[in-house]
């Protein structure tokens, strides 16, 4: 390979590395723009709908005077038959 071909190849490589660095930055910006666009396109209307409907998705308003949704578990006396069923 002649010296001129080697020099052209190194210039080509430098141009390629420079272009890839610029393209990488463009790609990072484009990713953020697309994520933001889809976030507002998908999440925004859902948030707007729920805030306008004022719906309680956790159904906490129906608790009344109980103040908690905790329910005590049904307890049974420990015995050998019950232990065999769990294994």
C-alpha positions in Angstrom: 0.0 0.0 0.0 1.4 3.4 -0.9 1.8 6.2 1.5 -1.0 8.2 -0.2 -3.5 5.4 0.2 -2.5 5.1 3.9 -3.0 8.8 4.4 -6.4 8.8 2.7 -7.5 5.8 4.8 -6.5 7.6 8.0 -8.4 10.7 7.0 -11.4 8.5 6.2 -11.1 6.9 9.6 -10.9 10.3 11.4 -13.9 11.5 9.5 -15.8 8.3 10.4 -14.9 8.7 14.1 -15.9 12.3 14.1 -19.2 11.6 12.3 -20.0 8.7 14.7 -19.4 11.1 17.7 -21.8 13.6 16.2 -24.4 10.9 15.4 -24.1 9.6 18.9 -25.0 13.0 20.3 -27.9 13.4 17.9 -29.1 9.9 18.9 -29.1 10.7 22.6 -31.0 14.0 22.0 -33.5 12.2 19.7 -34.1 9.5 22.3 -34.9 12.1 24.9 -37.3 13.9 22.6 -39.1 10.8 21.6 -39.4 9.6 25.2 -40.8 12.9 26.3 -43.2 13.0 23.3 -44.6 9.6 24.0 -44.8 10.2 27.8 -47.0 13.3 27.2 -48.9 11.5 24.5 -49.8 8.4 26.6 -49.5 9.4 30.2 -50.8 13.0 29.9 -54.3 12.2 28.6 -54.7 9.4 31.2 -53.7 11.8 34.0 -56.0 14.5 32.6 -58.9 12.0 32.5 -58.4 10.7 36.0 -58.0 14.2 37.4 -61.2 15.3 35.7 -63.1 12.2 36.8 -61.7 12.5 40.3 -62.0 8.7 40.6 -60.5 7.0 43.6 -58.6 4.1 42.1 -57.6 2.7 45.6 -61.2 2.9 46.8 -60.1 4.5 50.1 -63.2 6.6 50.4 -65.4 3.6 51.2 -63.6 2.8 54.4 -65.8 5.0 56.5 -65.0 5.1 60.2 -62.6 2.1 60.1 -59.6 4.3 59.2 -57.7 1.3 57.9 -58.2 -1.5 55.3 -56.4 -4.0 57.4 -58.2 -7.3 58.0 -57.1 -9.7 60.6 -56.1 -13.1 59.2 -58.0 -16.2 60.1 -55.8 -18.1 62.5 -56.0 -21.8 63.2 -54.3 -23.8 65.9 -51.0 -25.3 64.6 -51.3 -29.0 64.1 -49.5 -31.8 62.2 -52.2 -32.2 59.5 -52.2 -28.5 58.6 -48.4 -28.6 58.4 -48.5 -31.5 56.0 -50.8 -29.6 53.7 -48.3 -26.8 53.2 -45.4 -29.0 52.2 
